[in-house]
Structure formats: C-alpha cells, structure tokens
Amino acid sequence: MDLPESAIEERLKRAGIHLHVKAGNWCALRGNDHVSHNLVENTALVACTSGTTGLARFTQHSAAGVLANLQGIQEYLNIGTDDHMLVLREPSYLSVFVGEILLAIAHGARLSFSPRRFTPHFFVQTVLNGGVTCLTATASVLHALLPTIKREAAQLRSLRFVQLLGEGASLETIEGLATALPDAEVIHAYGLTEAGPRLTAWSSRKHPRERACVGEPISGVHLRVPDAETGELWVHSSAMMLGYVGERGASPDWLATHDYGRVDERGLVFVEGRTDDIINRSGIKFMPTQIEQLLNEHPAVRASLIQARGMGYGIRLRALIELVEGQQVQPDELLRFVRYRLPSAMWVDDVEFVTVLPCKSSGKLDRAVTTA
C-alpha cells in the first residue's frame, strides 16, 4: 500500500528513527568530529560514497529528501505486513538503508540480511523456510544465482518481487529471472547516492518488451541528456543531497550522473555504462557494454567483461568470459562471432576464460582488476 510521507515518518518515529536532526546536534557518526561539525542545517542523514573519484566523500540528506525518495520507491515496490524481504547486499549502503530498511519498517514488513558469504543452498532454504516474498541483490549476485534459481524455481514460489540494483544487469540475467519466476515481478532499479538514492525502476509487468532499459523515473525525479540524443545523463530530484560534507556550495539544481545513456520519447531511461568507461580507439568512441552484449548472445557464454589496456592507438581489448556450465568454446570462435558485427576498432584482441567475473566489494563488476 502507498503511504503519505507524514504516515511514513510517523511509523519510522515509532520504530525509533527520527529523521529531523539539527545539524549542530549531530553526533552519531562514530565520533568523526570533522564530519559532525561540518554539516549544513537540516541534515538528517549522512552517507559515505566513493562516487567517480574512488575517494570517500560524505553526502548530506534532509528528512524531506529521504521521505520523498521513500515515497517514490513504495509506488513501485508495493509491500505490506505480510511480506518478508531478503537483502543480499551490505546494509551500509544508502540505497539499502532507504529502499529496504526504512521501507520495511514503514510498511511493517519482515526484513532479513544474508551473511557476507553465503551458499546457493542457504539462499534457497532462506526463501523456502522464511516465506521470502521480496528479494533484493546486485545484478552480479543474481547472475551467479541464476542456475540455482532455474533449477530450484519450484522452491521459490513465495517470491512476489525480485529486485536488481547497484549496477547494470545483462539481458540474460533479466530474461532468465523473468522466465524462471513467471509469478514474480522482476524490477531493475537505477540510482545515485547524491540524488536519491533511487532514480528509476523497470518492471517486467509494466514494460515486458523493454528489458534493455532501467525504466521510468520514480516520483520527484527527472533525467535528461542536454543537447544530445545520447550522452551523459543529468538528474534533478526532490531527494537531491544538501551537499558534500566539508565542501562549500549548495547542491546544484541538475547533477551530472557520470552515466552514459539516453531518455527516449516515452520517458524510458537507457543506461549504457559509465562515462569513464568510454573507450577511444582509432578515433572511434564506444562503450565496452556494446561488445559484451554481443558476446553474451553466444550460447556458450554466460557473461562477459571487456577490459581495455594501453592508450591511444595501442589500446588492446581483452574479453573475460564466464561460460555456461558444461559448455566449451574456442577463443577464435568467439572472436569471429562478434567481429563481423563490429567495426575493426571494436575488435577484441584476447579472450580469457574465468570461473567467475571479477567484482568489487560492492558486488559491481570490476573492469580494472588484473586476472593474469
């Protein structure tokens, strides 16, 4: 059910969560005096993010912004007191705190977190024995669990929602989940700590034929690509941060997401990757995901990751390949499979087979890691 912001706030207060905190009285950030003494007025929540720099920065959020984002999330993730949410992510992320923890508390749902390391058996038994109705995880985690989900689908019938977030999801993962769990609504959410954290949501029920997009902006969020059809996405949100701790200046009205994509005439948002992932080879600019999508169409390939090494004309492209269980394929066959469909500047030079694609601690795929 949808609750007005005032009702959400009241329920959070009854649970001991008070979002209206005076900046001068903030003292809950593990004794970090630098942070606690440099907050702007109306700060109710502080989150840590590495953003695009890789360096830790603290974002400040108002109670009104948090409640506005929570309002938008509940409009597409309609849970209630009969629901049990299982989160396969670290609870320290702002996205999890707002989109799962506060949402569950506001609607009286049961909430469970997995241990940092868990087995597919643990996952299946938790869903089966706990009557889990809503599952949330990164695309990489759900991709790794996909064989188990397909094999044990009959044991997972309690699921009403399966939500992917935190990174882009492959069509194979989304289609695999939708096919294996036809009674569950698959949701692919996209967000940004500085402006939400949630910005858009795609639903298998609402847009079943548009599985390559991340859906429509939620309430209070607007996305656009200035002066171009495809380019860097910019966001305006009613949940925009108040600013970074210790950095002067108010948060801008429109914020660059550093994500590369487009917004079509229907308002659906397509994200192709990070702007800093763009490869410029022989004067041709392209996203590694364009190659990965083609590689993933091969029946022996479960997932792929393109890594660029070198600079300028000396750039070499390496494809890390995770194979479907029981399948084998020669590197030359994969190279031929994509080459006739791509310009020469996008041709892959090397293929390396891996058991699991490399991921960061956040669960997102890691293009920078060295595997050999």
N, C-alpha and C positions, 0 to 999 in steps of 0.2 A: 504494500500500500504506500501511497505517496503522503508524506507528512509535510506540513508547512514548516518553515525554518524555526518559528517560535516553538513548535512542538518538539522538533529535533533537539533544540537547545535545552529545553526543559528535561527531556529524557536523559541527555548527557549529564546535566547537573545532578539528577537523581542517582546517576552512576558515579558521581564524584569527579566529573570532568567539567571544569569551569573554564570556558574559553576567554572570558573577558578579564584580562590580567593587565594591570597598569605596568607600563614598561619599567618604571623605576622600582617596582616591587618584584621584578623577575629574578628568581634565584634557583631555578630548577634545572640548570644546565650543567650538572656535575661540577659545580664550583668554578666554572670557567668565567672568571671575573671580566676578562676582556669582552666576552660576548654579552654577559648580563648587564654591563654598564654602558653598552653602546647600542641599545635597542631604541627604535623610534616609538613614539606614543602609539597606543592601540595595538601593539604587538601581543598576540595571544599564543603564537606558536612559532618555534624556530626549528628549521630543518637544515641538515647538512647535505650539500650536493657538490659533486666534483665538476658538473657541467661539462663544457667542452675543453676546459683547460687541464683537467686532471688534478687540479689543486682544490683542496677543500674550501668551500665558501658556505656561509650560513645565510639562509633566506628567512625573511621575517614575514609572517602572515597574520592578518587580522581575523577576529572572530567572524566578522561578516563575510570575509572571503572564504573561510573554511566552510561555513554553513551554506554559502551559495554553491560551492562545488559539491558538497554533500547532497544538496537538493537536486542538482543535475544528475548525479550518479544514481540516486534512488529512482529516477524516472526510467532508466533502462534496466536496472538490476532490482527487480521488484521482489524483495524478500520480506518475510514476516516471522512470527514467533515459532512457526513450525519448521523453520529452515535451520540447517546446520552447515556452516561454511568451513571448508578446509582450505587453508592457505599454505601453498608450497613455496613460500618466499620469506625472506627475513622481515620480521615485524618492524625493523628500524626505519624502513623507507617511508617517506611521507605519503606516497601513493597507497601503501598498505594501511598506514595509520588512519587516513581519511576514508579511503574507499572500502576497507574491510572492517577494521576495528571499530571506528566510530559508526559506520553503517550498521554493523551487527548490534552494537549497543543501543542505537536509536530505535531499532526495529525489534529488539528483544530476541534476536537470533542467537543460536549457539555458535561458538567460534573455536576452531582448533588450528594449531600450527604443527607442521611436521618438524621432526628433528632436522638439524642441518644436513645430516646424511641419512637417507632412508632408502629402502629397497622397494622394488615394484610390489613385492608381496605385502609390505607394510601399507603401501598406498591402497591396494585392493581391499585388504582387511579393514582398514580405517573407514573407507567408504561403505563397505558392506555392513560392518558391525555398528558403525555410528550413524547410519542412515544419512550420510552426507548428501545434501541437495545442491550445494554450490561449491564448485572447485575453482580456485584461482592459482595461476602459476605463470611463469615466463614461458614464452614460446619454446625455448630450448628444452626446458624441463618436460613440457607436454610432448614435444617431439620425441624425446628419449623414452617417454612412457607410452608412446603410440602403439608399439607392438603389443604391449601388455593390455592396453585399453581395447584393442581389436580382439585379442584372444579372450579377455575376461569381461566382455561387454555385458553379458547376462548378469554378472555380479554387480554391475554399476548402474542398474536401472533406477536407483533412487535419485540420480543426478538430474536436476532441472536446469542448471546453468553450468557452463564451462567457460571460464574467462581467461583469455590470454592477454598479457600486458607486460610492459617493461622493455619490449624490443619488438622488431618486426617479425611477423610469422609467415612462413612459407605457405604457398597454396596447398602443398601436400599435407602439411600439418592440419590446416583448417578443414580441408576436404576429408581427411582421414577421421578427424573428430566428428564432423557432421554425419559421416556415413556410419561410423561405428556406434554413435549415440544419437539415433534419429529422434528420440523423445526429448533430448536436452537442447537448450538454446545455446549455441556457441557464440561467444562475444569476444571481439578483438578490440581492445581499448588502447588508445594512444594518449600520452600525456607529457607534461613538462613540469618539473618541480616549481619553477618560478611562476607559473601561470595557472596552477590548478590545485592539485596535480593532474586531474583527469581533464582531457580536452575533447575527445571524440569517442564514439563507440559504434562498432559494426555488429549487426545481429544477423544470424543465419535465418531468422524468421522474417526480419524486415527487408533485407536485401540479399536473398539467397543466391542471386546470379552475379553479385558484385563482390566476390570473395578476395579480390586483389586490393580492396580499399580498406581504410580504417574507419569507415562510416561517416556519420554526420556529427558536427559539433554538438555537445550537450548544451543545456540551457545556460545562457550567460557567456558563451564562448563564440568568438568569430575568428576565422582563419582566412588568409588571403596570400596571394603571391603578387607583390607590387610590380606593375608594369611588365608582366610576362605571363605566358600561359603555364610554363613550368619553371620552377626556380626555388629559392629559399622561402619557406613558409614563415609568415609572421602571424602573431596571435594577439588578440585583445580579449581580456577575460575579466569578469566581475570578481574572480578569485585571484587576480594578479597580486604578486608579492608586494610588500611595502618597500622592499629594497634589500640589499645585502648588508649584513651586519658590518659596521665599521667603514662602510663606503658611502661617500656623500652623494646626494642627489636622490630624488624620488624615482620610483619605478616608472619607466616610460609608458605611454598610453598603448603603444604597439611594441611588441617584443619579438626579436628575431629568435626563431626556434633552433636555428642551425641544422634544420632538417630540409632535405631537398624533395620537392613534390609538387602537387597541383591540386586545385579545387575545381571540380567540373561544374557544368551548368545546373546540375541538380543539388549542388552543395555537398557532394560526397568528396571526402579527402583521400588523396593517394599519397603515401609517403614512400619514396624510393630509397632513401638512405640518408646518411649524414653528409652535410656539405663538405666536411673534411675527409670524406671517403672518396670524393670525386677523383678519378684518375685522368691525367692529361698525358696522353701517349701519342706521339707523332702529330700533335696539334689537335687531336680529337679527344673531347672530354666525354666521359661516360661513367656510369655507376657500376660498381662490381656486381650489384644485385641483378643487373641485366644479363650477365653471363651466368650467374648462379641459377637464375630461373630456367634457363635453357638446359643447363647440366642436370637440374633436378627432374627434368622431363624424361631422362633416360630411365628405363625400367629397373636398372640395377642400382641406381643412385638413390639413397635415402635423403641425403642433404649434402650441400657443398659450401665451401667458403673460399673466396678469391682473395689472395694476398698479393700486393704489389711491392716489389723490391727494386731499389735503384731510383734514378731521377732522369727526367727528360727522355731522350731517345733510348736511353739504356734501361728503361723500366722493363722488368720481367714479371710476368704474371704466373703465379702458382695456384693451382686448384687443389685444395684439401677435400678429399672425397670420403664420405661415410657411406658404405654400401648397405643395401638391403640384406638382411640376414640370409645367408645361404647363396647369395648372388656373387658372381665374379665377372670382371670385365677388364680388358686390357687398356692401358693408358692411351694408346694410339686410337682405339675405337672411340673413346670419349672425346679426344681432340677432334677427330673427324666429325663426330656427332654435332658439335657446335660451330665448327669453322665455316661450313658452307652457309650458315645463317647469320654470320657476323662479318663486319669489315675487318681487314687484316690487323688494324690497330688494337682490336679486342681479342685477338687470338691468344689462347693460353699457351705458355711455354712448357710448363712442367705440371705433372699430376702426382700427387702423393696420397696414398690411401691411409686413413686413420681409423681407429676404433670408434673414437668419439671426437667431434669437432671441439676445438679449444674454446673455453668460456672464461669470462671474468668472474670475480667473486660475486658479482650481482646476478650472474646467470646469463648475461648477454654474451653473444659470440665475440671472440677476440681476434681481430684481424692482425694485430701486431705481434702476437706470440710466435716464437720460433719453435718449430716442431722437429727440425733436423739440423 
